[in-house]
Amino acid sequence: MKMNKFFGENKFIFKQENDMAFNKRISSIAPSMTLGISAKAKEMKAKGLPVINFSAGEPDFDTPDYIKEACLKAIKEGKTKYAPVGGIPELKNAIIEKLKKDNGLEYTAGEIMVCVGAKEALFDVIMTIADEGDEVLMPAPYWVSYEEIVRVSGAKTVIVPSTLENNFKITVDELKKHITPKTKALIMNSPSNPTGSLYNEKELKELADFLSDKNIWVISDEIYEKIIYDNEKHVSIASFSPEIKKKTIVINGFSKSHSMTGWRLGYAAGPKEVISLASGLQGHATSGTPTFIQYAGVEALKDTGTVEKMRVEFEKRRNVIVEGLNKIKGFKCPKPQGAFYVFPDVSGLFGQTIGGKKITGSMDLCEVILEKANVAGVPGIAFGMDQNIRFSFATSLKDIEEGILRIKQLIEGVSDVLFQ
């Protein structure tokens, strides 16, 4: 995956002034394209351009007041010192209750690890599980950071492809084709970023039954579990049997469900031996999560209904953006069942000239849409599927409608250049 000059290079450039070398794993990491494009959109907006940002992976809602108040209360009470590395007992207990109530999973405090965001939980767990020479299975399309984290561990990612026809979900038959003696783990993400696909109970049970007797760890990223539509329900793959639970590490957090992206609060739940080792790594990396933020997390899990209000609003937006994109020539947009992204197939536009640019892939299309229509999206190549692009609908209905109109006018030739 390579970014072009419009979005920025995919490698960090260092001015080498001596013969000292950098760590090969770290210097090979590609920056997050989603963060890079979002930054580009914000930069353009700061210059006065009327940019609509469909690239952001965060809710546009403010963090609920009751969570903010809990944080301020903790600060005023002097809860500002180091916390235990793996999390304060109050938050661990609240997470244990949440997992039991919502997911049918029972854990002890030693099987819970509170982290600086779900991303740190993923990083520490993957570093603990994967090693040089191992293979980690990753269904495509995939979230951009999975591959880079696996790369740092020294392991190799093995892509398990999916199709639009199967709603971007893998099956046992597809999984079997990619398992080797080197397979160490499988990363699952339901609901999914970037597709919004949700594995139903039957599909997950088939995967769980197959994996139950395999020496393969399952890393289940469930960060979007509260953002689900059409009366569907989220099911954790760890809940099907004691056998699969022993092999599964559940990753979750507060960023998406409670609109707490900047708070950096997440957690992992899994076998004690994994959590213990991962916490050891965390102790040397971050020393744990800020104490007062953890108390805000305790309060967040006493949800007052704000999570559901946000979900209802996201569902309205999803319906509008899916309907609108499917009216644009060359777009084929499935309806996501969760998260706040759409992942339309735009390969029907490849080979055409739009806004004066020949479109050869998702990077070209996103570039011209941002440059000519001032609408930011993320090329599907960042997620392992070049024929698609990702739009986030974590923005207002007004912006969604305006963004769709601009894209439609650009692509259908009403105007080659909408903004300068």
C-alpha positions as CSV (number, residue, x, y, z in Angstrom):
1,M,0.0,0.0,0.0
2,K,1.4,3.3,-1.0
3,M,0.1,6.8,-0.5
4,N,0.7,9.4,-3.2
5,K,2.0,13.0,-2.8
6,F,-1.5,14.4,-2.5
7,F,-2.2,12.5,0.7
8,G,1.5,12.2,1.8
9,E,4.1,9.6,1.6
10,N,3.6,6.2,3.2
11,K,6.9,6.2,5.0
12,F,8.4,8.6,7.5
13,I,11.4,10.4,6.0
14,F,14.4,10.9,8.3
15,K,17.4,13.1,7.5
16,Q,20.2,10.7,8.0
17,E,23.2,12.6,9.3
18,N,25.3,9.6,10.5
19,D,25.7,5.9,9.9
20,M,23.4,4.8,12.7
21,A,20.5,2.6,11.5
22,F,16.9,2.6,12.7
23,N,14.9,-0.4,13.8
24,K,13.8,-2.2,10.6
25,R,10.4,-3.1,12.0
26,I,9.6,0.5,13.1
27,S,11.0,2.2,10.0
28,S,8.9,-0.1,7.8
29,I,5.6,1.0,9.4
30,A,3.2,3.0,7.1
31,P,1.4,5.9,8.9
32,S,-2.4,5.5,9.2
33,M,-3.9,6.6,6.0
34,T,-7.2,7.4,7.7
35,L,-5.5,9.8,10.1
36,G,-3.5,11.3,7.3
37,I,-6.5,12.0,5.1
38,S,-8.5,13.4,8.1
39,A,-5.5,15.7,8.8
40,K,-5.4,16.8,5.2
41,A,-9.1,17.6,5.3
42,K,-8.7,19.6,8.5
43,E,-5.8,21.5,7.0
44,M,-7.9,22.4,3.9
45,K,-10.8,23.5,6.2
46,A,-8.4,25.7,8.2
47,K,-7.5,27.5,4.9
48,G,-11.2,28.4,4.5
49,L,-12.2,25.6,2.0
50,P,-15.7,24.2,2.7
51,V,-14.5,20.6,3.3
52,I,-16.9,17.9,4.3
53,N,-15.0,15.2,6.2
54,F,-16.3,11.7,5.4
55,S,-12.9,10.2,6.5
56,A,-13.1,10.6,10.3
57,G,-13.5,7.4,12.4
58,E,-15.0,9.2,15.3
59,P,-18.5,10.1,16.4
60,D,-19.3,13.8,15.9
61,F,-21.3,13.8,19.2
62,D,-19.8,15.4,22.3
63,T,-18.9,13.1,25.2
64,P,-22.0,12.9,27.4
65,D,-22.0,15.3,30.4
66,Y,-22.4,12.6,33.0
67,I,-19.1,11.1,31.9
68,K,-17.3,14.5,32.0
69,E,-18.7,15.2,35.4
70,A,-17.4,11.9,36.8
71,C,-13.9,12.8,35.5
72,L,-14.0,16.2,37.0
73,K,-15.2,14.8,40.3
74,A,-12.3,12.3,40.4
75,I,-9.8,15.1,39.7
76,K,-11.3,17.3,42.5
77,E,-11.1,14.3,44.8
78,G,-7.4,14.0,44.1
79,K,-7.6,10.8,42.1
80,T,-4.7,11.9,40.0
81,K,-1.9,9.5,41.0
82,Y,-0.6,6.4,39.3
83,A,-3.3,3.7,38.9
84,P,-2.5,-0.1,39.0
85,V,-1.1,-0.9,35.6
86,G,-4.0,-3.2,34.5
87,G,-6.7,-0.8,35.8
88,I,-8.4,0.3,39.0
89,P,-10.5,-2.3,40.7
90,E,-13.7,-0.2,40.3
91,L,-13.4,-0.1,36.5
92,K,-12.3,-3.8,36.2
93,N,-15.4,-4.8,38.2
94,A,-17.6,-2.6,36.0
95,I,-16.2,-4.2,32.9
96,I,-16.7,-7.7,34.4
97,E,-20.4,-6.8,35.0
98,K,-20.7,-5.4,31.5
99,L,-19.3,-8.5,29.8
100,K,-21.5,-10.8,31.8
101,K,-24.7,-8.8,31.2
102,D,-24.2,-7.8,27.5
103,N,-22.1,-10.7,26.2
104,G,-22.7,-13.7,28.5
105,L,-19.0,-13.9,29.3
106,E,-17.6,-14.4,32.8
107,Y,-14.2,-13.1,33.8
108,T,-12.1,-12.4,36.9
109,A,-10.2,-9.3,37.6
110,G,-6.9,-11.0,36.5
111,E,-8.4,-11.6,33.1
112,I,-9.2,-7.9,32.5
113,M,-6.7,-5.3,31.3
114,V,-7.6,-1.6,31.0
115,C,-5.5,0.3,28.4
116,V,-4.8,3.6,26.8
117,G,-7.5,3.0,24.1
118,A,-8.5,-0.2,22.4
119,K,-5.6,0.3,20.1
120,E,-3.1,-0.2,22.9
121,A,-5.0,-3.3,24.0
122,L,-4.6,-4.7,20.5
123,F,-1.0,-3.7,20.3
124,D,-0.1,-5.3,23.7
125,V,-2.0,-8.5,22.9
126,I,-0.6,-8.9,19.5
127,M,2.9,-8.3,20.8
128,T,2.3,-10.9,23.4
129,I,0.9,-13.6,21.1
130,A,2.7,-13.2,17.8
131,D,6.4,-13.8,17.2
132,E,8.9,-14.0,14.5
133,G,7.9,-16.6,11.9
134,D,4.2,-16.7,13.0
135,E,1.3,-16.0,10.7
136,V,-1.7,-14.0,11.7
137,L,-4.9,-14.4,9.6
138,M,-6.6,-11.2,8.7
139,P,-9.9,-11.1,6.8
140,A,-10.0,-8.4,4.1
141,P,-11.0,-5.6,4.1
142,Y,-9.4,-4.9,7.4
143,W,-8.7,-1.9,9.7
144,V,-5.5,-0.2,8.7
145,S,-3.6,-0.6,12.0
146,Y,-3.9,-4.4,12.2
147,E,-1.3,-5.1,9.5
148,E,1.2,-2.6,10.9
149,I,0.9,-3.9,14.5
150,V,1.4,-7.4,13.3
151,R,4.4,-6.2,11.2
152,V,6.1,-4.8,14.4
153,S,5.6,-8.1,16.2
154,G,7.8,-9.8,13.5
155,A,4.9,-12.0,12.4
156,K,3.4,-12.1,8.9
157,T,-0.2,-11.2,8.0
158,V,-2.0,-13.7,5.8
159,I,-5.0,-12.1,4.1
160,V,-8.3,-14.0,4.0
161,P,-10.3,-12.4,1.2
162,S,-14.0,-11.7,1.3
163,T,-16.5,-10.5,-1.3
164,L,-19.3,-7.9,-1.6
165,E,-21.6,-10.8,-2.5
166,N,-21.0,-12.3,1.0
167,N,-21.3,-8.9,2.6
168,F,-17.5,-8.9,3.2
169,K,-17.6,-11.8,5.7
170,I,-15.4,-14.9,5.6
171,T,-16.6,-18.5,6.0
172,V,-15.0,-21.6,7.5
173,D,-14.2,-22.9,4.0
174,E,-12.3,-19.7,3.2
175,L,-10.5,-19.8,6.5
176,K,-9.4,-23.4,5.9
177,K,-7.6,-22.4,2.8
178,H,-5.2,-20.1,4.6
179,I,-4.4,-22.0,7.8
180,T,-0.9,-23.4,7.9
181,P,1.3,-24.9,10.7
182,K,2.6,-21.3,11.2
183,T,-0.9,-19.9,11.9
184,K,-0.8,-18.3,15.3
185,A,-3.9,-16.1,15.5
186,L,-7.0,-14.8,13.7
187,I,-8.2,-11.2,14.0
188,M,-11.9,-10.8,13.9
189,N,-13.8,-7.4,13.8
190,S,-17.6,-7.4,14.0
191,P,-19.2,-4.9,13.4
192,S,-16.4,-4.1,10.9
193,N,-14.4,-1.1,10.1
194,P,-14.4,-0.3,7.1
195,T,-17.5,-2.2,5.9
196,G,-20.0,-2.1,8.8
197,S,-20.6,-5.9,8.3
198,L,-21.9,-7.8,11.2
199,Y,-21.4,-11.6,11.7
200,N,-24.7,-13.1,12.8
201,E,-25.0,-15.8,15.5
202,K,-25.0,-18.7,13.0
203,E,-22.0,-17.5,11.1
204,L,-20.0,-16.9,14.3
205,K,-21.0,-20.3,15.8
206,E,-19.7,-22.1,12.7
207,L,-16.3,-20.2,13.0
208,A,-16.2,-20.9,16.8
209,D,-16.9,-24.6,16.4
210,F,-14.2,-24.9,13.7
211,L,-11.6,-23.0,15.8
212,S,-12.4,-24.6,19.1
213,D,-9.9,-27.5,18.7
214,K,-7.3,-25.5,16.8
215,N,-4.1,-24.0,18.4
216,I,-5.1,-20.6,17.0
217,W,-5.7,-17.5,19.1
218,V,-8.7,-15.4,18.2
219,I,-8.5,-11.6,18.7
220,S,-12.0,-10.3,18.6
221,D,-12.2,-6.6,18.1
222,E,-15.7,-5.6,19.3
223,I,-15.3,-1.8,19.6
224,Y,-18.4,-1.1,17.5
225,E,-20.7,-3.5,19.3
226,K,-23.2,-0.8,20.5
227,I,-23.6,0.6,17.0
228,I,-25.9,-1.9,15.3
229,Y,-28.9,-1.4,13.1
230,D,-32.1,-3.1,11.8
231,N,-32.8,-4.7,15.2
232,E,-29.8,-7.0,14.7
233,K,-27.7,-8.0,17.8
234,H,-24.1,-8.3,18.5
235,V,-22.7,-11.7,19.6
236,S,-19.2,-12.3,20.9
237,I,-17.4,-15.3,19.4
238,A,-16.0,-16.0,22.8
239,S,-19.5,-16.8,24.1
240,F,-20.1,-20.1,22.3
241,S,-18.2,-22.6,24.4
242,P,-15.5,-22.8,27.1
243,E,-13.1,-24.1,24.5
244,I,-13.3,-21.0,22.2
245,K,-13.3,-18.7,25.2
246,K,-10.0,-20.1,26.3
247,K,-8.5,-19.1,22.9
248,T,-10.2,-15.7,22.5
249,I,-9.1,-12.2,23.6
250,V,-11.9,-9.7,23.4
251,I,-10.9,-6.1,22.6
252,N,-13.3,-3.3,23.4
253,G,-13.4,0.3,24.6
254,F,-15.3,3.5,25.0
255,S,-14.3,5.6,22.0
256,K,-17.1,4.7,19.6
257,S,-20.0,3.7,21.9
258,H,-19.6,6.7,24.3
259,S,-18.0,9.2,21.9
260,M,-14.8,9.2,24.0
261,T,-12.2,9.0,21.2
262,G,-9.8,11.6,22.8
263,W,-10.1,10.1,26.3
264,R,-8.1,7.0,25.2
265,L,-9.8,4.3,27.2
266,G,-10.1,0.6,26.2
267,Y,-9.7,-2.9,27.5
268,A,-8.9,-6.5,26.8
269,A,-10.5,-9.6,28.3
270,G,-9.0,-13.0,28.0
271,P,-7.0,-15.9,29.4
272,K,-5.1,-14.8,32.5
273,E,-1.7,-15.9,31.1
274,V,-2.2,-13.6,28.0
275,I,-3.5,-10.7,30.1
276,S,-0.7,-11.0,32.6
277,L,2.1,-10.9,30.0
278,A,0.4,-8.1,28.0
279,S,0.0,-6.1,31.3
280,G,3.7,-6.5,31.8
281,L,4.4,-4.9,28.5
282,Q,2.0,-2.2,29.2
283,G,3.8,-1.4,32.5
284,H,6.9,-0.6,30.6
285,A,5.2,1.3,27.8
286,T,2.5,3.5,29.3
287,S,2.3,2.5,33.0
288,G,-1.4,2.3,32.5
289,T,-4.4,4.6,31.9
290,P,-4.9,8.0,33.7
291,T,-6.7,7.4,37.0
292,F,-9.4,10.0,36.6
293,I,-10.2,8.8,33.1
294,Q,-10.8,5.3,34.5
295,Y,-13.3,6.7,37.0
296,A,-15.1,8.4,34.0
297,G,-15.2,4.9,32.4
298,V,-16.9,3.4,35.5
299,E,-19.6,6.0,35.1
300,A,-19.9,5.5,31.4
301,L,-20.8,1.9,31.9
302,K,-23.9,3.1,33.9
303,D,-25.2,4.4,30.6
304,T,-28.2,6.8,30.9
305,G,-29.5,6.1,27.4
306,T,-27.2,8.4,25.5
307,V,-25.6,5.5,23.7
308,E,-28.9,4.4,22.2
309,K,-29.7,8.0,21.2
310,M,-26.5,8.2,19.2
311,R,-27.2,4.8,17.7
312,V,-30.6,5.9,16.5
313,E,-29.2,9.0,14.9
314,F,-26.4,7.0,13.2
315,E,-29.1,4.7,11.7
316,K,-30.9,7.6,10.2
317,R,-27.7,8.9,8.7
318,R,-26.8,5.4,7.3
319,N,-30.1,5.2,5.5
320,V,-29.6,8.6,3.9
321,I,-26.0,8.0,2.8
322,V,-26.7,4.5,1.4
323,E,-29.7,5.7,-0.6
324,G,-27.8,8.7,-1.9
325,L,-24.6,6.9,-3.0
326,N,-26.6,4.3,-4.8
327,K,-28.1,7.0,-7.0
328,I,-24.6,8.1,-8.2
329,K,-23.4,6.5,-11.4
330,G,-20.7,4.0,-10.8
331,F,-21.4,3.5,-7.0
332,K,-22.6,0.2,-5.6
333,C,-23.2,0.7,-1.9
334,P,-24.3,-2.2,0.4
335,K,-26.2,-1.3,3.6
336,P,-24.0,-1.8,6.7
337,Q,-25.5,-3.4,9.7
338,G,-23.2,-1.8,12.2
339,A,-20.5,0.9,12.8
340,F,-20.7,4.2,11.0
341,Y,-19.1,3.5,7.7
342,V,-20.2,2.7,4.2
343,F,-17.8,0.9,1.8
344,P,-19.2,1.3,-1.8
345,D,-17.7,-0.5,-4.7
346,V,-16.5,2.2,-7.2
347,S,-14.7,0.0,-9.7
348,G,-17.3,1.0,-12.3
349,L,-15.6,4.4,-12.5
350,F,-12.1,3.0,-13.1
351,G,-10.8,4.0,-16.5
352,Q,-12.9,7.1,-16.7
353,T,-11.7,10.7,-16.5
354,I,-13.3,12.7,-13.7
355,G,-12.4,16.2,-12.9
356,G,-9.6,16.1,-15.4
357,K,-8.0,13.0,-13.8
358,K,-7.9,9.4,-15.2
359,I,-9.2,7.1,-12.5
360,T,-7.2,4.0,-12.1
361,G,-8.0,3.0,-8.5
362,S,-9.4,4.1,-5.2
363,M,-6.5,6.5,-4.5
364,D,-7.2,8.5,-7.7
365,L,-10.9,8.7,-7.0
366,C,-10.5,9.9,-3.4
367,E,-7.9,12.4,-4.5
368,V,-10.2,14.0,-7.1
369,I,-13.2,14.0,-4.8
370,L,-11.3,15.8,-2.2
371,E,-9.5,18.2,-4.5
372,K,-12.5,19.1,-6.8
373,A,-15.5,18.5,-4.5
374,N,-13.9,19.1,-1.1
375,V,-15.2,15.9,0.2
376,A,-12.8,13.6,2.1
377,G,-13.0,9.8,1.9
378,V,-10.5,7.0,2.5
379,P,-9.2,4.9,-0.5
380,G,-10.2,1.2,-0.1
381,I,-6.6,0.3,-0.8
382,A,-5.8,1.3,2.8
383,F,-8.1,-1.5,3.9
384,G,-6.9,-4.1,1.4
385,M,-9.6,-3.5,-1.3
386,D,-8.7,-1.1,-4.1
387,Q,-12.1,-1.3,-5.8
388,N,-13.9,0.3,-2.8
389,I,-13.7,3.6,-0.9
390,R,-14.8,4.2,2.7
391,F,-17.0,7.1,3.8
392,S,-17.8,7.7,7.4
393,F,-21.3,9.0,8.2
394,A,-20.3,10.2,11.7
395,T,-21.3,13.7,10.7
396,S,-24.5,15.7,10.4
397,L,-27.3,14.8,8.0
398,K,-26.8,18.3,6.4
399,D,-23.2,17.5,5.6
400,I,-24.1,14.0,4.3
401,E,-26.7,15.4,1.9
402,E,-24.4,18.1,0.7
403,G,-21.4,15.7,0.4
404,I,-23.5,13.3,-1.7
405,L,-24.7,16.2,-3.9
406,R,-21.1,17.4,-4.6
407,I,-19.9,13.9,-5.4
408,K,-22.8,13.3,-7.8
409,Q,-22.3,16.6,-9.6
410,L,-18.6,15.9,-10.0
411,I,-18.9,12.3,-11.2
412,E,-21.8,12.9,-13.5
413,G,-20.2,15.9,-15.1
414,V,-22.5,18.7,-13.9
415,S,-19.3,20.5,-12.9
416,D,-15.7,19.5,-13.3
417,V,-14.5,21.8,-10.6
418,L,-16.8,22.8,-7.8
419,F,-14.4,24.6,-5.5
420,Q,-11.1,26.3,-5.8
